[in-house]
Amino acid sequence: MADFDYLAIDTRGNETRGHVSATDMDAARAALDRKRLYVVRLEPGSTPQARSRPLFGLDLGRAKMSGKQLTLFTRQLATLNRVSPLEESLRTITRQTEQESVRAIVQTVHSAVVEGRRLADAMAREPKSFPPLYRAMVAAGESSGSLPEIMERLSTLLERQAEIRGKLLTAMAYPSVLAAVALGVVLALMTFVVPQVVEQFDTVGQELPLLTRLVIGLSDVLVGWWWLMLLVLVALGFGAWAALRQPPIRLAFDTWLLRVPLLGRLFRDLHAARMARTLSTMVASRLPLLEGLSLTAGTIRNRRLKAASDEITESIRGGGSLSAAMRRAGVFPPLLVYLAASGEAAGRLDEMLERAADYLEREFDRFTATAMSLLEPFIIVIMGAIVATIVLSILLPILQLNTLAGQ
């Protein structure tokens, strides 16, 4: 089978481009004729694999869709596919997409659908933009004849995940900026202000207070050895990165991370909410639970949580229940385990998992709001204490000189 690139006109008079596999040029033209396409240009082309082959081993292909772009594409397709054929829906999205990179990705999917491929297979040509879990749900919708409903559920799932990511970034942004500004102010005082003040005390001939000597010593270290400190930090960072690439060390670190009093709970609840909502969507879409668990586990970064998900998959494959496997894993919130057990007993697993996800997401909102409200004044107090210490170390010698002068 050879691959041919074509330029054709469809029955609506619209120009369409793509490629078709056939034994020869005549067979390719006949295949396009059967699709009611008027061939303008047909020429031998490269295979999809050859077109995506990296240059000199480097992947220089177009960038993938971002999470926001994928969410928007899914919502658009879910809406348009309810009132128009799939091929027409993809063509409409291609025309109205402003970003060139996204338009090229959608055009690739559209061309494959025009060739007669299933939507999930067409999306497989852009694996960076459409992850395996996404394509599996699309394939389930095509197999069951409920693609519009599946796309609607999938768009809702992506929108909820984007909302949670946005809340997490918003919660982390302000304290991160505040901490960075505080650190910058302290470093500026220690490297520029303190050395200038020290010059004024050199000719006094009196012993400086202990606090002043400590601050001056720290300032001298920062000014004279900043490059060595920077090299040490870089070396420590590289060493930590190399160590975390080792599976046993990474597993131990991720396990410890889940036990950190506040941060561990945040990671655990976020993962549990995401997993519950994803499984709820897949169960409601009649996608096999085992397949959903396997695909979900591949997207988890925390090795301890990934190992727990793999254990759940193996337990269910052996005939166990989802709730019992979650209970044995020991890393999931008790509420999720209880609601999963209730859903299995009542035959309403998708509904109970969705309720668990809603509750965990609300708990996440309350937890982050409380934590950030406490973290902000904590950073301000710490910064104020450090700045006050530096200012006091400067004022003490001045007060000492005034006392001597008064005597």
C-alpha positions as CSV (number, residue, x, y, z in Angstrom):
1,M,0.0,0.0,0.0
2,A,1.3,3.4,-0.9
3,D,0.2,6.8,0.5
4,F,-1.0,9.6,-1.8
5,D,-1.6,13.3,-0.9
6,Y,-4.6,14.9,-2.5
7,L,-6.3,18.2,-3.1
8,A,-10.0,17.8,-3.8
9,I,-13.4,19.6,-3.8
10,D,-16.3,18.1,-1.9
11,T,-20.0,18.2,-2.8
12,R,-20.5,21.5,-1.0
13,G,-17.8,23.1,-3.1
14,N,-15.3,23.3,-0.2
15,E,-11.6,22.6,-0.7
16,T,-10.2,19.7,1.3
17,R,-6.7,18.3,1.6
18,G,-5.5,15.0,3.0
19,H,-3.9,11.7,2.2
20,V,-5.2,8.3,1.3
21,S,-3.7,4.8,1.2
22,A,-4.1,2.7,-1.9
23,T,-2.3,0.2,-4.1
24,D,-1.7,2.7,-6.9
25,M,-2.8,6.1,-8.3
26,D,-5.9,4.7,-10.0
27,A,-7.1,3.0,-6.8
28,A,-6.5,6.2,-4.8
29,R,-8.6,8.2,-7.3
30,A,-11.3,5.6,-7.2
31,A,-11.4,5.7,-3.4
32,L,-11.8,9.5,-3.5
33,D,-14.5,9.2,-6.1
34,R,-16.4,6.8,-3.8
35,K,-16.3,9.6,-1.1
36,R,-17.8,12.0,-3.7
37,L,-14.6,14.1,-3.8
38,Y,-13.6,15.8,-7.1
39,V,-9.8,15.3,-7.3
40,V,-7.9,18.5,-8.2
41,R,-4.4,17.1,-7.5
42,L,-3.2,13.7,-6.5
43,E,0.5,12.8,-6.0
44,P,2.6,10.3,-4.2
45,G,3.2,11.3,-0.6
46,S,5.0,10.0,2.5
47,T,3.4,7.8,5.1
48,P,2.2,9.4,8.4
49,Q,5.1,7.8,10.2
50,A,7.6,9.3,7.8
51,R,6.1,12.7,8.0
52,S,6.5,12.7,11.7
53,R,10.0,11.3,11.8
54,P,12.3,13.5,13.9
55,L,15.1,15.3,12.2
56,F,18.5,14.0,13.4
57,G,16.7,12.2,16.2
58,L,15.2,15.4,17.5
59,D,11.4,15.8,17.7
60,L,10.9,19.1,15.9
61,G,7.2,18.6,15.1
62,R,4.5,21.0,16.0
63,A,3.6,21.6,19.6
64,K,0.7,19.8,21.2
65,M,-2.5,21.4,22.3
66,S,-2.5,22.9,25.8
67,G,-5.0,21.8,28.3
68,K,-7.0,24.9,27.7
69,Q,-7.0,24.4,23.9
70,L,-8.0,20.7,24.3
71,T,-10.9,21.7,26.6
72,L,-12.1,24.3,24.1
73,F,-11.8,21.9,21.2
74,T,-13.7,19.2,23.0
75,R,-16.5,21.6,24.0
76,Q,-16.8,22.9,20.4
77,L,-16.9,19.4,19.0
78,A,-19.5,18.2,21.5
79,T,-21.7,21.1,20.6
80,L,-21.3,21.0,16.8
81,N,-21.6,17.2,16.5
82,R,-25.1,17.3,17.9
83,V,-26.3,19.3,14.9
84,S,-24.0,18.4,12.1
85,P,-21.9,15.5,10.8
86,L,-18.5,14.8,12.4
87,E,-16.6,15.8,9.2
88,E,-18.5,19.1,8.9
89,S,-18.0,19.8,12.6
90,L,-14.2,19.3,12.3
91,R,-14.1,21.5,9.2
92,T,-16.0,24.3,11.1
93,I,-13.6,24.1,14.1
94,T,-10.6,24.2,11.7
95,R,-11.9,27.4,10.0
96,Q,-12.7,29.3,13.2
97,T,-9.5,28.3,15.1
98,E,-7.1,31.3,15.3
99,Q,-3.9,29.6,16.5
100,E,-2.0,28.2,13.6
101,S,-0.6,25.2,15.5
102,V,-4.1,24.1,16.7
103,R,-5.5,24.6,13.3
104,A,-2.9,22.2,11.9
105,I,-3.6,19.6,14.5
106,V,-7.4,19.7,13.9
107,Q,-6.7,19.7,10.1
108,T,-4.8,16.4,10.5
109,V,-7.7,14.9,12.4
110,H,-10.2,16.2,9.8
111,S,-8.2,14.8,6.9
112,A,-8.0,11.3,8.5
113,V,-11.8,11.4,9.1
114,V,-12.4,12.3,5.5
115,E,-10.3,9.3,4.5
116,G,-12.8,7.1,6.3
117,R,-11.0,6.6,9.6
118,R,-12.7,6.5,13.0
119,L,-12.3,9.7,15.0
120,A,-10.2,7.9,17.7
121,D,-7.9,6.5,15.1
122,A,-7.6,10.0,13.5
123,M,-6.7,11.5,16.9
124,A,-4.0,8.8,17.3
125,R,-2.1,10.7,14.6
126,E,-1.6,13.5,17.1
127,P,-0.8,11.5,20.3
128,K,0.8,14.5,22.0
129,S,-2.5,16.4,21.8
130,F,-4.9,13.6,22.5
131,P,-3.8,11.3,25.4
132,P,-4.7,7.6,25.5
133,L,-7.5,8.1,28.0
134,Y,-9.1,10.7,25.8
135,R,-8.9,8.5,22.7
136,A,-10.3,5.5,24.6
137,M,-13.4,7.4,25.6
138,V,-13.9,8.7,22.1
139,A,-13.5,5.1,20.8
140,A,-16.1,3.9,23.3
141,G,-18.5,6.6,22.1
142,E,-18.0,5.6,18.5
143,S,-18.5,1.9,19.3
144,S,-21.8,2.5,21.2
145,G,-23.1,5.1,18.8
146,S,-23.2,7.8,21.5
147,L,-20.3,10.0,20.5
148,P,-22.1,13.3,21.1
149,E,-23.0,12.2,24.7
150,I,-19.5,11.0,25.3
151,M,-18.0,14.2,24.0
152,E,-20.3,16.2,26.3
153,R,-19.2,14.2,29.3
154,L,-15.6,14.5,28.3
155,S,-15.8,18.2,27.8
156,T,-17.4,18.5,31.3
157,L,-14.6,16.4,32.7
158,L,-11.9,18.5,31.1
159,E,-13.5,21.7,32.2
160,R,-13.7,20.6,35.8
161,Q,-10.1,19.5,35.8
162,A,-9.1,22.9,34.3
163,E,-11.0,24.6,37.0
164,I,-9.2,22.7,39.7
165,R,-5.8,23.4,38.1
166,G,-6.7,27.1,37.9
167,K,-7.7,27.2,41.5
168,L,-4.4,25.5,42.5
169,L,-2.3,27.9,40.5
170,T,-4.2,30.8,41.9
171,A,-3.7,29.6,45.4
172,M,0.0,29.1,44.9
173,A,0.7,32.3,42.9
174,Y,0.3,35.0,45.5
175,P,2.3,33.4,48.4
176,S,5.1,32.4,45.9
177,V,5.4,36.0,44.6
178,L,5.3,37.3,48.2
179,A,8.0,34.9,49.3
180,A,10.2,35.8,46.3
181,V,9.8,39.5,47.0
182,A,10.6,39.0,50.7
183,L,13.7,37.0,49.8
184,G,14.8,39.7,47.3
185,V,14.4,42.5,49.9
186,V,16.5,40.6,52.5
187,L,19.2,39.8,50.0
188,A,19.3,43.4,48.8
189,L,19.7,44.6,52.4
190,M,22.4,42.1,53.2
191,T,24.5,42.7,50.0
192,F,24.1,46.5,49.5
193,V,22.8,48.3,52.6
194,V,24.8,46.5,55.3
195,P,28.2,46.8,53.6
196,Q,27.7,50.6,53.2
197,V,26.8,50.9,56.9
198,V,29.8,48.8,58.0
199,E,32.2,51.3,56.3
200,Q,30.9,54.0,58.7
201,F,31.8,51.8,61.8
202,D,35.3,50.8,60.7
203,T,36.9,54.0,62.0
204,V,35.1,54.0,65.4
205,G,37.5,51.7,67.1
206,Q,34.8,50.3,69.4
207,E,33.7,46.6,69.6
208,L,30.4,46.2,67.8
209,P,27.4,44.5,69.4
210,L,27.1,40.7,68.9
211,L,24.0,41.0,66.7
212,T,25.8,43.5,64.5
213,R,28.9,41.3,64.1
214,L,26.7,38.3,63.2
215,V,24.8,40.3,60.5
216,I,28.1,41.7,59.2
217,G,29.6,38.3,59.0
218,L,26.6,36.9,57.1
219,S,26.7,39.9,54.8
220,D,30.4,39.3,54.1
221,V,29.7,35.6,53.2
222,L,26.9,36.6,50.8
223,V,29.0,39.2,49.1
224,G,32.2,37.3,48.9
225,W,31.0,33.8,48.4
226,W,27.7,34.1,46.5
227,W,29.2,32.3,43.5
228,L,30.2,29.3,45.7
229,M,26.7,29.2,47.3
230,L,25.1,29.3,43.9
231,L,27.3,26.4,42.7
232,V,26.4,24.4,45.8
233,L,22.7,25.0,45.2
234,V,23.0,23.9,41.6
235,A,24.9,20.8,42.6
236,L,22.4,19.9,45.2
237,G,19.6,20.5,42.7
238,F,21.2,18.3,40.1
239,G,22.0,15.6,42.7
240,A,18.4,15.6,43.9
241,W,17.1,15.4,40.3
242,A,19.5,12.4,39.6
243,A,18.5,10.7,42.8
244,L,14.8,11.0,42.1
245,R,15.2,9.3,38.7
246,Q,16.0,6.1,40.6
247,P,12.7,4.2,41.1
248,P,13.3,3.1,44.8
249,I,14.4,6.6,45.9
250,R,11.5,8.2,44.0
251,L,9.0,5.8,45.5
252,A,10.3,6.5,49.0
253,F,10.2,10.3,48.4
254,D,6.7,10.2,47.0
255,T,5.5,8.1,50.0
256,W,7.1,10.6,52.4
257,L,5.4,13.5,50.5
258,L,2.0,12.0,51.1
259,R,2.7,11.9,54.8
260,V,3.5,15.6,55.1
261,P,0.8,17.0,57.3
262,L,-0.7,19.6,54.9
263,L,0.9,19.0,51.5
264,G,0.3,15.3,51.6
265,R,-3.4,15.7,52.2
266,L,-3.6,18.2,49.3
267,F,-1.9,15.8,46.9
268,R,-4.0,12.8,48.1
269,D,-7.4,14.6,47.8
270,L,-6.5,16.1,44.4
271,H,-5.6,12.7,43.0
272,A,-8.7,11.1,44.6
273,A,-11.0,13.8,43.2
274,R,-9.5,13.5,39.7
275,M,-9.6,9.7,39.7
276,A,-13.2,9.6,41.0
277,R,-14.5,12.1,38.4
278,T,-12.6,10.3,35.6
279,L,-13.9,6.9,36.6
280,S,-17.4,8.3,37.0
281,T,-17.3,9.6,33.5
282,M,-16.0,6.4,32.1
283,V,-18.5,4.2,33.9
284,A,-21.4,6.4,32.7
285,S,-20.0,6.1,29.2
286,R,-20.0,2.3,29.5
287,L,-16.3,2.1,29.1
288,P,-14.7,-0.9,30.9
289,L,-13.5,0.0,34.4
290,L,-10.3,-1.9,34.0
291,E,-9.3,0.0,30.9
292,G,-10.1,3.3,32.7
293,L,-8.0,2.4,35.7
294,S,-5.1,1.3,33.5
295,L,-5.2,4.5,31.4
296,T,-5.6,6.7,34.5
297,A,-2.7,5.1,36.2
298,G,-0.4,6.1,33.3
299,T,-1.1,9.8,34.0
300,I,-0.2,9.8,37.7
301,R,3.2,11.4,38.6
302,N,3.3,10.4,42.2
303,R,4.9,6.9,42.3
304,R,3.1,5.8,45.5
305,L,-0.3,6.8,44.1
306,K,0.5,5.1,40.8
307,A,1.5,1.9,42.6
308,A,-1.8,2.0,44.5
309,S,-3.7,2.5,41.2
310,D,-1.8,-0.5,39.7
311,E,-2.7,-2.6,42.8
312,I,-6.4,-1.7,42.4
313,T,-6.3,-2.7,38.7
314,E,-4.8,-6.1,39.5
315,S,-7.2,-6.6,42.3
316,I,-10.2,-5.9,40.1
317,R,-8.7,-8.1,37.4
318,G,-8.6,-10.9,39.9
319,G,-12.3,-10.5,40.7
320,G,-12.3,-8.0,43.6
321,S,-14.4,-4.9,44.0
322,L,-13.3,-1.3,43.5
323,S,-14.0,-0.2,47.1
324,A,-12.2,-3.2,48.7
325,A,-9.2,-2.6,46.5
326,M,-9.2,1.1,47.5
327,R,-9.4,0.2,51.1
328,R,-6.4,-2.1,50.9
329,A,-4.4,0.5,49.1
330,G,-4.6,2.8,52.2
331,V,-4.0,6.1,50.3
332,F,-7.5,7.1,49.4
333,P,-9.8,9.2,51.6
334,P,-12.3,7.1,53.6
335,L,-15.3,9.0,52.1
336,L,-14.3,7.9,48.6
337,V,-14.0,4.3,49.7
338,Y,-17.4,4.5,51.4
339,L,-19.2,6.1,48.5
340,A,-17.6,3.6,46.1
341,A,-18.9,0.7,48.2
342,S,-22.4,2.3,48.4
343,G,-22.4,2.8,44.6
344,E,-21.4,-0.8,43.9
345,A,-24.0,-2.1,46.2
346,A,-26.8,0.0,44.7
347,G,-25.6,-0.3,41.1
348,R,-25.0,3.5,40.9
349,L,-21.2,3.6,40.9
350,D,-20.9,6.5,38.5
351,E,-23.3,8.7,40.5
352,M,-21.5,7.9,43.8
353,L,-18.1,8.5,42.3
354,E,-19.3,11.9,41.0
355,R,-20.6,12.9,44.4
356,A,-17.3,11.9,46.0
357,A,-15.4,14.0,43.4
358,D,-17.7,17.0,44.2
359,Y,-17.2,16.7,47.9
360,L,-13.4,16.3,47.6
361,E,-13.2,19.3,45.3
362,R,-15.2,21.4,47.8
363,E,-12.9,20.2,50.6
364,F,-9.9,21.2,48.4
365,D,-11.4,24.7,48.0
366,R,-11.9,25.2,51.7
367,F,-8.5,23.7,52.6
368,T,-6.6,25.9,50.1
369,A,-8.5,29.0,51.2
370,T,-7.7,28.4,54.9
371,A,-4.1,27.5,54.2
372,M,-3.5,30.6,52.0
373,S,-5.2,32.8,54.6
374,L,-2.7,31.6,57.2
375,L,0.3,31.4,54.9
376,E,0.2,35.1,53.8
377,P,0.5,36.6,57.3
378,F,3.1,34.0,58.2
379,I,5.3,35.1,55.4
380,I,4.8,38.7,56.2
381,V,5.7,38.1,59.9
382,I,8.8,36.2,59.0
383,M,9.9,38.9,56.6
384,G,9.2,41.6,59.1
385,A,11.3,39.7,61.8
386,I,14.3,39.4,59.4
387,V,14.1,43.0,58.3
388,A,13.7,44.1,61.9
389,T,16.8,42.1,62.9
390,I,18.9,43.7,60.2
391,V,17.7,47.2,61.1
392,L,18.3,46.6,64.8
393,S,21.9,45.4,64.0
394,I,22.5,48.7,62.3
395,L,20.8,50.8,65.0
396,L,22.6,49.2,68.0
397,P,26.1,50.6,67.1
398,I,24.6,54.0,66.5
399,L,22.9,53.9,69.9
400,Q,26.2,52.7,71.4
401,L,28.1,55.7,69.9
402,N,25.5,58.1,71.1
403,T,25.9,56.7,74.6
404,L,29.7,57.0,74.5
405,A,29.4,60.6,73.2
406,G,27.1,61.5,76.0
407,Q,29.6,60.3,78.6
